[in-house]
Amino acid sequence: MVRRHIVPIVCTSLLCSLAHAEADDGVVPYRPTVSNPAQLSSPGQLELEFGGLSAKTGDVSRGSLPYLLKLAFNENWGVLLGGEAWVRNANNGVVDRGFGDTTAALKRAFLISESTALGLEFNVKSPTANTAIGTGKVDYGINGIVSHDFGQIQIDLNLNATHLGGTDALEGAVQTGWAGSLSYTVDDKWQLDLEVSGTKRRLVPNTAQFLAAVSYSPTKRMTVDIGIVKGLNPSSPDWAIFTGIVVPVTKFW
């Protein structure tokens, strides 16, 4: 049921972005890396990020359609709303499908200079997925960000902590995560991204992965990306491939 509505939503967003082409500022993509930049999108402009992800870990495969809506009130404050519009998990012949969990975040950006910015994100995950796909519990988290531009090279460092609602009694309830990305702007249309990231939690194996992606912006109001993820240890996904798009939806002010 969800899948029948996905294409119309994306097409509508693309048409809106073209209709508001003269009024909209350029997009500020958070895709394709795990880490977010400290900067917010253009104030008053609602942006949509939408993509597809396919991952495999042993005999378990997972496909999803992640999305993110971003709206900045000004240069310092904004909100994010994201999740997965559709998820398919396949484990030894057992297939579960449905809508994923939903995460809302309040973001504060600190613009130190033209090349340096800091950020804080306060987020809460709502268990909108069925328990075969999600944990069925509420999670709370905070993410700290450092972003710096060295000309054509941009670096984003993220360090976060999440209190997980659905954990076993002996496992740690707080999961820490880290991510560091390096983006190289080839020209006004092409960008290359490299990233390492991972998680750590008491009595749970650590995860670590490597990401490589390329992004193309035919205009400043649209960015598309494609990339791969490779797990760096046995507790991480064996591999994943993804693609996505970032466009403005409308300009509120």
Secondary structure, 3 states (H helix, E strand, C coil): CCHHHHHHHHHHHHHHHHHCCCCCCCCCCCCCCCCCCCCCCCECEEEEEEEEEEEEECCEEEEEEEEEEEEECCCCEEEEEEEEEEEEEEECCEEEEECCCEEEEEEEEEECCCCEEEEEEEEEEECCCCCCCCCCCCEEEEEEEEEEEECCEEEEEEEEEEECCCCCCCCCCEEEEEEEEEEEECCCCEEEEEEEEEEEECCEEEEEEEEEEEEEEEECCEEEEEEEEEECCCCCCCEEEEEEEEEEEEECC
